[in-house]
Amino acid sequence: MNPKLDELMAAFPPDSDAETEANSAAAQLQQIFADLASRPVPASSLHRLWTIGGLSTQIALARLSLWMRGWFANADEQQRQAAETNLRVALKIFHRLGYLRGALAKLGQAAGDFPQVIPAQIADTLDRLHFDAPPMHYSLIRELLENELGVDWEGRFQAFDKQPFAAASIGQVHRAVLKSGEIVAVKIQYPGIARTIDADFRNLSAVLFPMRLGKSWDSVKEQFEAIRQMLQQEIDYEQEAQSVREARAIFANDNGIVVPTVFGAHCTKRVLTMQYLPGRHLPNFLATHPNQDLRNSFGAKLLLTWYRMHAARMNYADPQSGNYLFLDDGRLGLIDFGCVQHFTSQEFEALRLSYLSDDTIPETVRELLRRTCQASDADLANEEYLGLMNDAIRWMKEPIRHPGPFDFGDEEHLRRGLGWFGRLIAKRYTRSDPMFVYFHRSVFGLRSLLYRLGARVDFQTLPIENWWNPIVDRP
Amino acid sequence: MRITAQAKTATRDRILAVAVELFREQGWENATTRDIAAAAGIANGTLFNYFPSREAIAAALLEEAMAGSDVEFHKRRTGNESLAEDLFLYVWTGLKSLRKYRKILAPAADAIFSPLAQPARQEAGAAVRVRHLEALGQILAEHGVPLPLPAVLLQLYWTLHLGVFAFWAADGSPHQEDTLALLDRSLRLFAGAFLKEAQ
């Protein structure tokens, strides 16, 4: 006997939403956002899977719907009703199944990092998503590795840990031992993510852009495009492998900063195999109660990483704690190069101007604003605008100008930085070269890390090569 | 003249082999039982001694592939799988075993599994359904889920399974990776529902 509609519906967790009409991708996304904004993200995986929808599954919906509707062509009314009951339930299930690890999770991360581009309410809601993405089980991992490295992929390894030791927003990392004996970290991407991010980002653009009409419209569009391009870069592990190689060359002769070796023969666009570095992430490092000297030493290395990569026209643009390792021998490990800026000549010039800008020399500030923020004469005559920009530059330079070691653990310093940044956003003074979207993210990311580390660093003792201007002193 | 069991098996295998070729070359819609009989070198009436319909031929192909996939499923199992992982492994191994028939199976499955199919066609699909659900029951029992399952849950599972099947048959993504993701997600959901039942 076929179950009745109410029995079918009762078999699954309650869902108060009205049926979502598949009018347009943007409307669907708006529906999802409204859905997410109105209630907390559920904790249990079953409920979460039920609640969070994903645009990508609309493909499934469309195909399934077409296929199943074909069944009804010659049916009488009663049969049609019965079959459509099943169809509706199935469609609803499909609609609620999202690529949790996909664009929404990735965008959630991005949204939290770029308050100047994405409205706060959406950012807050999305930002919570990526923390509890379920891990991929080994059966799925095995299929993915078979697809990427070939059916004989197991022959490449002496051992392969079935449980991941780290999660990435769009994949996870397993420890393994290559046939040649090297211990490696194998990062594996969730299936289908690359294509869904692109599609979902287009849909997000469709929703967000109308909200941002105004004088900064073009700038916001460009900044949004910069984020899209970076996400595209982050999902291409071959590109990440190349960034790792470039960074490794930068730090080849540095005994204090280590970048893992890439094993290119075991890499694809979705699988990245690198040397495994044994070390602790910041929270675990802090749990060992390191002394101040050790904190200072790691702080100096974090800063050196930043400056040396800039000199090589790169930027470690996602300096969050998961991307660094604190090794027992005192070395700092850099382990994630998905989010790395490669500056064009024009961007490098903008970076140089920002290094040279000095709030005590007004012309340097005006030059920076004219050339990198498209500031007009009217903007430069606006005292509030100029004042905020000077605040920003002063804050950036504060640790450098400080005589002796600067205490990055000073909460007041970080608070001041977030203060001017918040005022810039509130006043919509966000027009700037798109490269500064990630540049500013890395500034705040790095300062936050140094704050948590409680490091004190004397800039005068840092071996930084002055590439921006041999005449002027350090920034 | 008596036909030996061996000869019967050979004829049956030949019918299946030429049917696959014809489905592939002419499409499910255009390949008739008459064409299949002719290609197999037998009379039309003889073919019906083996398979009462074209759908029965497709169902036999499905069943054979499924038998192979059962062996593969047990081979690939490590014994430490969660319920969601076991379900994933079982269904995906089944789909992989059908890969060579992927292009021809979408329309065939439509004819076999539709709830509105004619009784004879439903019968062809029923064997596949029963076999799949029996294996499902065995997996669930191993994970402590009490049997029999409520009819509602089974109905939903089978509906969703057909949806995944349809999606897979038309999946143009590399290595059908979109199906992998969809299957992973949907089976996590069902594993949760089954385990809730166990509680």
Interface residues (C-beta under 8 A of the other chain):
Chain A: M1 N2 P3 E7 L8 A10 A11 F12 S44 S45 L46 L49 W50 S56 T57 I59 A60 R63 L64 W67 M68 G70 W71 F72 N74 A75 Q79 A82 A83 N86 V89 A90 I93 F94 L97 G98 Y99 L100 P134 M136 H137 Y138 S139 L140 R142 E143 L144 N147 K162 Y190 P191 G192 R195
Chain B: R76 T78 N80 E81 S82 A84 E85 F88 L89 W92 A106 D110 S114 P115 L116 P150 A151 V152 L153 Q155 L156 T159 L160 G163 A166 F167 A170 S173 P174 H175 E177 D178 L180 A181 L182 D184 R185 S186 R188 L189 G192 A193 K196
